Amino acid sequence: MALRKSTILVVDDNQDIRDLVTLILADEGFTTLDAKDALEAMAVLEKSQPALVLLDVMMPGKSGIELLREIRAHRDSRIN
């Protein structure tokens, strides 16, 4: 699958990291969405299907690994 011009979801509890990654991806031609935590990420994923999800592993509440498991368990998910 070609990712060029695709949408990427950036999930990180650090606003500066989200802003930096989003800026870099936008400069490369990607559309970006962002979320500050697992709860917000799941809300974004209910409304859209990004081609890629970039997860921070160590977040307060639910970790990126736990979020990945939840995303993969979601029956409509195309994430492998």
N, CA, C and O atoms as a Tinker XYZ file with bonds, in Angstrom:
   320  protein
     1  N      0.845000   -1.173000    0.000000    73     2
     2  CA     0.000000    0.000000    0.000000    64     1     3
     3  C      0.890000    1.236000    0.000000    63     2     4     5
     4  O      1.811000    1.335000    0.811000    81     3
     5  N      0.632000    2.151000   -0.875000    73     3     6
     6  CA     1.380000    3.405000   -0.920000    64     5     7
     7  C      0.851000    4.344000    0.152000    63     6     8     9
     8  O     -0.344000    4.635000    0.200000    81     7
     9  N      1.742000    4.814000    1.007000    73     7    10
    10  CA     1.323000    5.706000    2.079000    64     9    11
    11  C      1.290000    7.168000    1.658000    63    10    12    13
    12  O      0.678000    7.991000    2.338000    81    11
    13  N      1.929000    7.497000    0.565000    73    11    14
    14  CA     1.997000    8.890000    0.135000    64    13    15
    15  C      0.596000    9.471000    0.042000    63    14    16    17
    16  O     -0.293000    8.865000   -0.557000    81    15
    17  N      0.399000   10.624000    0.620000    73    15    18
    18  CA    -0.884000   11.340000    0.645000    64    17    19
    19  C     -1.923000   10.648000    1.524000    63    18    20    21
    20  O     -3.098000   11.013000    1.492000    81    19
    21  N     -1.509000    9.666000    2.299000    73    19    22
    22  CA    -2.424000    8.979000    3.201000    64    21    23
    23  C     -2.524000    9.726000    4.524000    63    22    24    25
    24  O     -1.769000   10.662000    4.790000    81    23
    25  N     -3.468000    9.292000    5.340000    73    23    26
    26  CA    -3.662000    9.887000    6.657000    64    25    27
    27  C     -2.944000    9.063000    7.710000    63    26    28    29
    28  O     -3.003000    7.833000    7.697000    81    27
    29  N     -2.263000    9.749000    8.623000    73    27    30
    30  CA    -1.530000    9.107000    9.710000    64    29    31
    31  C     -2.025000    9.685000   11.030000    63    30    32    33
    32  O     -2.114000   10.903000   11.189000    81    31
    33  N     -2.345000    8.807000   11.970000    73    31    34
    34  CA    -2.746000    9.215000   13.318000    64    33    35
    35  C     -1.525000    9.167000   14.227000    63    34    36    37
    36  O     -0.863000    8.136000   14.335000    81    35
    37  N     -1.232000   10.287000   14.879000    73    35    38
    38  CA    -0.109000   10.395000   15.807000    64    37    39
    39  C     -0.681000   10.446000   17.222000    63    38    40    41
    40  O     -1.453000   11.345000   17.553000    81    39
    41  N     -0.297000    9.470000   18.059000    73    39    42
    42  CA    -0.806000    9.399000   19.428000    64    41    43
    43  C      0.368000    9.538000   20.389000    63    42    44    45
    44  O      1.253000    8.683000   20.431000    81    43
    45  N      0.367000   10.620000   21.157000    73    43    46
    46  CA     1.434000   10.871000   22.127000    64    45    47
    47  C      0.901000   11.836000   23.180000    63    46    48    49
    48  O      0.195000   12.788000   22.848000    81    47
    49  N      1.232000   11.599000   24.435000    73    47    50
    50  CA     0.768000   12.476000   25.502000    64    49    51
    51  C      1.544000   13.793000   25.557000    63    50    52    53
    52  O      1.112000   14.731000   26.226000    81    51
    53  N      2.670000   13.876000   24.870000    73    51    54
    54  CA     3.492000   15.082000   24.844000    64    53    55
    55  C      3.101000   15.937000   23.633000    63    54    56    57
    56  O      3.311000   15.542000   22.486000    81    55
    57  N      2.534000   17.109000   23.908000    73    55    58
    58  CA     2.070000   17.997000   22.834000    64    57    59
    59  C      3.201000   18.388000   21.888000    63    58    60    61
    60  O      3.000000   18.448000   20.675000    81    59
    61  N      4.390000   18.656000   22.433000    73    59    62
    62  CA     5.519000   19.055000   21.581000    64    61    63
    63  C      5.893000   17.953000   20.596000    63    62    64    65
    64  O      6.185000   18.230000   19.432000    81    63
    65  N      5.885000   16.709000   21.057000    73    63    66
    66  CA     6.195000   15.571000   20.175000    64    65    67
    67  C      5.132000   15.461000   19.084000    63    66    68    69
    68  O      5.457000   15.306000   17.907000    81    67
    69  N      3.855000   15.542000   19.483000    73    67    70
    70  CA     2.770000   15.477000   18.488000    64    69    71
    71  C      2.921000   16.574000   17.447000    63    70    72    73
    72  O      2.785000   16.327000   16.249000    81    71
    73  N      3.203000   17.791000   17.910000    73    71    74
    74  CA     3.349000   18.911000   16.978000    64    73    75
    75  C      4.514000   18.693000   16.020000    63    74    76    77
    76  O      4.386000   18.940000   14.821000    81    75
    77  N      5.649000   18.232000   16.540000    73    75    78
    78  CA     6.833000   18.019000   15.705000    64    77    79
    79  C      6.597000   16.922000   14.668000    63    78    80    81
    80  O      6.886000   17.106000   13.486000    81    79
    81  N      6.074000   15.790000   15.112000    73    79    82
    82  CA     5.828000   14.671000   14.190000    64    81    83
    83  C      4.790000   15.070000   13.140000    63    82    84    85
    84  O      4.942000   14.759000   11.959000    81    83
    85  N      3.748000   15.752000   13.573000    73    83    86
    86  CA     2.707000   16.203000   12.646000    64    85    87
    87  C      3.278000   17.162000   11.608000    63    86    88    89
    88  O      2.950000   17.063000   10.426000    81    87
    89  N      4.128000   18.087000   12.041000    73    87    90
    90  CA     4.753000   19.037000   11.125000    64    89    91
    91  C      5.624000   18.326000   10.091000    63    90    92    93
    92  O      5.552000   18.628000    8.900000    81    91
    93  N      6.441000   17.389000   10.548000    73    91    94
    94  CA     7.316000   16.643000    9.635000    64    93    95
    95  C      6.491000   15.849000    8.624000    63    94    96    97
    96  O      6.788000   15.857000    7.429000    81    95
    97  N      5.461000   15.167000    9.107000    73    95    98
    98  CA     4.622000   14.370000    8.209000    64    97    99
    99  C      3.884000   15.254000    7.204000    63    98   100   101
   100  O      3.778000   14.902000    6.029000    81    99
   101  N      3.380000   16.388000    7.658000    73    99   102
   102  CA     2.689000   17.314000    6.755000    64   101   103
   103  C      3.644000   17.833000    5.684000    63   102   104   105
   104  O      3.264000   17.964000    4.520000    81   103
   105  N      4.884000   18.128000    6.075000    73   103   106
   106  CA     5.889000   18.574000    5.097000    64   105   107
   107  C      6.172000   17.510000    4.044000    63   106   108   109
   108  O      6.565000   17.829000    2.922000    81   107
   109  N      5.972000   16.247000    4.406000    73   107   110
   110  CA     6.195000   15.143000    3.470000    64   109   111
   111  C      4.944000   14.794000    2.667000    63   110   112   113
   112  O      4.955000   13.850000    1.877000    81   111
   113  N      3.861000   15.556000    2.868000    73   111   114
   114  CA     2.667000   15.368000    2.060000    64   113   115
   115  C      1.576000   14.510000    2.681000    63   114   116   117
   116  O      0.599000   14.170000    2.013000    81   115
   117  N      1.732000   14.159000    3.946000    73   115   118
   118  CA     0.722000   13.332000    4.604000    64   117   119
   119  C     -0.329000   14.202000    5.279000    63   118   120   121
   120  O     -0.044000   15.318000    5.714000    81   119
   121  N     -1.532000   13.684000    5.358000    73   119   122
   122  CA    -2.572000   14.272000    6.183000    64   121   123
   123  C     -2.420000   13.644000    7.559000    63   122   124   125
   124  O     -2.198000   12.439000    7.669000    81   123
   125  N     -2.537000   14.452000    8.610000    73   123   126
   126  CA    -2.344000   13.904000    9.950000    64   125   127
   127  C     -3.542000   14.174000   10.844000    63   126   128   129
   128  O     -4.257000   15.165000   10.698000    81   127
   129  N     -3.725000   13.267000   11.758000    73   127   130
   130  CA    -4.658000   13.407000   12.863000    64   129   131
   131  C     -3.824000   13.206000   14.112000    63   130   132   133
   132  O     -2.778000   12.559000   14.060000    81   131
   133  N     -4.275000   13.754000   15.245000    73   131   134
   134  CA    -3.504000   13.506000   16.454000    64   133   135
   135  C     -4.421000   13.290000   17.645000    63   134   136   137
   136  O     -5.576000   13.717000   17.658000    81   135
   137  N     -3.871000   12.616000   18.643000    73   135   138
   138  CA    -4.596000   12.325000   19.875000    64   137   139
   139  C     -3.605000   12.339000   21.027000    63   138   140   141
   140  O     -2.452000   11.937000   20.874000    81   139
   141  N     -4.070000   12.811000   22.198000    73   139   142
   142  CA    -3.180000   12.927000   23.353000    64   141   143
   143  C     -3.150000   11.683000   24.225000    63   142   144   145
   144  O     -2.272000   11.542000   25.076000    81   143
   145  N     -4.104000   10.776000   24.021000    73   143   146
   146  CA    -4.146000    9.564000   24.838000    64   145   147
   147  C     -4.974000    8.492000   24.134000    63   146   148   149
   148  O     -5.513000    8.709000   23.049000    81   147
   149  N     -5.058000    7.343000   24.774000    73   147   150
   150  CA    -5.756000    6.204000   24.172000    64   149   151
   151  C     -7.239000    6.490000   23.957000    63   150   152   153
   152  O     -7.804000    6.120000   22.928000    81   151
   153  N     -7.859000    7.139000   24.916000    73   151   154
   154  CA    -9.289000    7.435000   24.805000    64   153   155
   155  C     -9.568000    8.338000   23.600000    63   154   156   157
   156  O    -10.493000    8.092000   22.826000    81   155
   157  N     -8.763000    9.371000   23.459000    73   155   158
   158  CA    -8.930000   10.276000   22.323000    64   157   159
   159  C     -8.616000    9.566000   21.004000    63   158   160   161
   160  O     -9.279000    9.805000   19.995000    81   159
   161  N     -7.614000    8.701000   21.014000    73   159   162
   162  CA    -7.251000    7.954000   19.803000    64   161   163
   163  C     -8.402000    7.058000   19.352000    63   162   164   165
   164  O     -8.708000    6.994000   18.162000    81   163
   165  N     -9.035000    6.373000   20.290000    73   163   166
   166  CA   -10.157000    5.504000   19.927000    64   165   167
   167  C    -11.320000    6.318000   19.365000    63   166   168   169
   168  O    -12.007000    5.863000   18.451000    81   167
   169  N    -11.545000    7.515000   19.900000    73   167   170
   170  CA   -12.600000    8.383000   19.370000    64   169   171
   171  C    -12.273000    8.803000   17.934000    63   170   172   173
   172  O    -13.161000    8.845000   17.082000    81   171
   173  N    -11.007000    9.111000   17.668000    73   171   174
   174  CA   -10.588000    9.467000   16.306000    64   173   175
   175  C    -10.780000    8.275000   15.377000    63   174   176   177
   176  O    -11.255000    8.433000   14.252000    81   175
   177  N    -10.412000    7.082000   15.844000    73   175   178
   178  CA   -10.511000    5.878000   15.012000    64   177   179
   179  C    -11.956000    5.474000   14.724000    63   178   180   181
   180  O    -12.219000    4.777000   13.744000    81   179
   181  N    -12.888000    5.903000   15.567000    73   179   182
   182  CA   -14.303000    5.629000   15.292000    64   181   183
   183  C    -14.795000    6.428000   14.091000    63   182   184   185
   184  O    -15.744000    6.028000   13.417000    81   183
   185  N    -14.140000    7.568000   13.825000    73   183   186
   186  CA   -14.578000    8.467000   12.760000    64   185   187
   187  C    -13.745000    8.361000   11.491000    63   186   188   189
   188  O    -14.179000    8.807000   10.429000    81   187
   189  N    -12.564000    7.781000   11.585000    73   187   190
   190  CA   -11.686000    7.717000   10.416000    64   189   191
   191  C    -10.859000    6.440000   10.442000    63   190   192   193
   192  O    -10.746000    5.778000   11.474000    81   191
   193  N    -10.289000    6.108000    9.302000    73   191   194
   194  CA    -9.427000    4.928000    9.193000    64   193   195
   195  C     -8.088000    5.350000    8.603000    63   194   196   197
   196  O     -7.882000    5.255000    7.393000    81   195
   197  N     -7.178000    5.817000    9.456000    73   195   198
   198  CA    -5.867000    6.211000    8.940000    64   197   199
   199  C     -5.106000    5.012000    8.389000    63   198   200   201
   200  O     -5.347000    3.871000    8.782000    81   199
   201  N     -4.190000    5.289000    7.478000    73   199   202
   202  CA    -3.369000    4.224000    6.896000    64   201   203
   203  C     -2.315000    3.739000    7.884000    63   202   204   205
   204  O     -1.826000    2.614000    7.779000    81   203
   205  N     -1.970000    4.596000    8.847000    73   203   206
   206  CA    -0.915000    4.275000    9.804000    64   205   207
   207  C     -1.224000    4.951000   11.130000    63   206   208   209
   208  O     -1.728000    6.074000   11.155000    81   207
   209  N     -0.925000    4.271000   12.234000    73   207   210
   210  CA    -1.064000    4.848000   13.571000    64   209   211
   211  C      0.304000    4.801000   14.236000    63   210   212   213
   212  O      0.885000    3.728000   14.399000    81   211
   213  N      0.819000    5.969000   14.620000    73   211   214
   214  CA     2.080000    6.054000   15.354000    64   213   215
   215  C      1.750000    6.212000   16.830000    63   214   216   217
   216  O      1.101000    7.179000   17.229000    81   215
   217  N      2.200000    5.255000   17.639000    73   215   218
   218  CA     1.848000    5.238000   19.054000    64   217   219
   219  C      3.045000    5.480000   19.952000    63   218   220   221
   220  O      4.116000    4.909000   19.747000    81   219
   221  N      2.854000    6.334000   20.952000    73   219   222
   222  CA     3.802000    6.462000   22.048000    64   221   223
   223  C      3.593000    5.228000   22.927000    63   222   224   225
   224  O      2.456000    4.873000   23.234000    81   223
   225  N      4.663000    4.587000   23.324000    73   223   226
   226  CA     4.529000    3.372000   24.130000    64   225   227
   227  C      4.172000    3.705000   25.571000    63   226   228   229
   228  O      3.325000    3.038000   26.167000    81   227
   229  N      4.804000    4.724000   26.137000    73   227   230
   230  CA     4.601000    5.051000   27.549000    64   229   231
   231  C      3.719000    6.288000   27.684000    63   230   232   233
   232  O      4.195000    7.422000   27.627000    81   231
   233  N      2.417000    6.041000   27.866000    73   231   234
   234  CA     1.462000    7.125000   28.074000    64   233   235
   235  C      0.746000    6.880000   29.390000    63   234   236   237
   236  O      0.616000    5.732000   29.815000    81   235
   237  N      0.278000    7.939000   30.046000    73   235   238
   238  CA    -0.503000    7.740000   31.270000    64   237   239
   239  C     -1.837000    7.065000   30.946000    63   238   240   241
   240  O     -2.375000    7.223000   29.850000    81   239
   241  N     -2.344000    6.334000   31.887000    73   239   242
   242  CA    -3.598000    5.613000   31.656000    64   241   243
   243  C     -3.332000    4.323000   30.922000    63   242   244   245
   244  O     -2.897000    3.340000   31.521000    81   243
   245  N     -3.586000    4.319000   29.644000    73   243   246
   246  CA    -3.391000    3.131000   28.814000    64   245   247
   247  C     -2.142000    3.325000   27.958000    63   246   248   249
   248  O     -2.004000    4.339000   27.274000    81   247
   249  N     -1.244000    2.360000   27.998000    73   247   250
   250  CA    -0.004000    2.458000   27.217000    64   249   251
   251  C     -0.287000    2.276000   25.728000    63   250   252   253
   252  O     -1.371000    1.849000   25.329000    81   251
   253  N      0.706000    2.607000   24.928000    73   251   254
   254  CA     0.585000    2.405000   23.491000    64   253   255
   255  C      0.406000    0.941000   23.133000    63   254   256   257
   256  O     -0.312000    0.615000   22.188000    81   255
   257  N      1.058000    0.053000   23.884000    73   255   258
   258  CA     0.916000   -1.393000   23.644000    64   257   259
   259  C     -0.516000   -1.836000   23.939000    63   258   260   261
   260  O     -1.107000   -2.596000   23.173000    81   259
   261  N     -1.067000   -1.355000   25.053000    73   259   262
   262  CA    -2.456000   -1.700000   25.390000    64   261   263
   263  C     -3.416000   -1.139000   24.344000    63   262   264   265
   264  O     -4.384000   -1.796000   23.961000    81   263
   265  N     -3.139000    0.075000   23.889000    73   263   266
   266  CA    -3.981000    0.676000   22.854000    64   265   267
   267  C     -3.900000   -0.126000   21.563000    63   266   268   269
   268  O     -4.920000   -0.350000   20.910000    81   267
   269  N     -2.709000   -0.558000   21.190000    73   267   270
   270  CA    -2.554000   -1.374000   19.984000    64   269   271
   271  C     -3.388000   -2.645000   20.079000    63   270   272   273
   272  O     -4.054000   -3.028000   19.117000    81   271
   273  N     -3.353000   -3.293000   21.228000    73   271   274
   274  CA    -4.169000   -4.510000   21.417000    64   273   275
   275  C     -5.652000   -4.197000   21.260000    63   274   276   277
   276  O     -6.392000   -4.972000   20.654000    81   275
   277  N     -6.084000   -3.066000   21.804000    73   275   278
   278  CA    -7.492000   -2.681000   21.691000    64   277   279
   279  C     -7.865000   -2.389000   20.235000    63   278   280   281
   280  O     -8.936000   -2.781000   19.773000    81   279
   281  N     -6.983000   -1.705000   19.522000    73   279   282
   282  CA    -7.240000   -1.402000   18.112000    64   281   283
   283  C     -7.334000   -2.696000   17.308000    63   282   284   285
   284  O     -8.238000   -2.863000   16.489000    81   283
   285  N     -6.401000   -3.605000   17.547000    73   283   286
   286  CA    -6.382000   -4.869000   16.796000    64   285   287
   287  C     -7.602000   -5.730000   17.101000    63   286   288   289
   288  O     -8.061000   -6.480000   16.240000    81   287
   289  N     -8.127000   -5.628000   18.314000    73   287   290
   290  CA    -9.291000   -6.421000   18.707000    64   289   291
   291  C    -10.587000   -5.860000   18.123000    63   290   292   293
   292  O    -11.600000   -6.556000   18.053000    81   291
   293  N    -10.543000   -4.605000   17.708000    73   291   294
   294  CA   -11.737000   -3.975000   17.153000    64   293   295
   295  C    -12.080000   -4.653000   15.832000    63   294   296   297
   296  O    -11.230000   -4.731000   14.945000    81   295
   297  N    -13.267000   -5.128000   15.688000    73   295   298
   298  CA   -13.621000   -5.961000   14.530000    64   297   299
   299  C    -13.555000   -5.240000   13.194000    63   298   300   301
   300  O    -13.369000   -5.889000   12.165000    81   299
   301  N    -13.701000   -3.917000   13.175000    73   299   302
   302  CA   -13.660000   -3.180000   11.914000    64   301   303
   303  C    -12.252000   -2.732000   11.541000    63   302   304   305
   304  O    -12.046000   -2.110000   10.500000    81   303
   305  N    -11.297000   -3.048000   12.386000    73   303   306
   306  CA    -9.930000   -2.586000   12.169000    64   305   307
   307  C     -9.248000   -3.365000   11.059000    63   306   308   309
   308  O     -9.452000   -4.570000   10.907000    81   307
   309  N     -8.428000   -2.653000   10.279000    73   307   310
   310  CA    -7.627000   -3.288000    9.243000    64   309   311
   311  C     -6.183000   -3.425000    9.701000    63   310   312   313
   312  O     -5.310000   -3.781000    8.909000    81   311
   313  N     -5.930000   -3.148000   10.958000    73   311   314
   314  CA    -4.563000   -3.179000   11.476000    64   313   315
   315  C     -4.169000   -4.602000   11.815000    63   314   316   317
   316  O     -4.909000   -5.316000   12.491000    81   315
   317  N     -2.994000   -5.016000   11.341000    73   315   318
   318  CA    -2.486000   -6.368000   11.580000    64   317   319
   319  C     -1.374000   -6.369000   12.581000    63   318   320
   320  O     -0.831000   -7.427000   12.900000    81   319
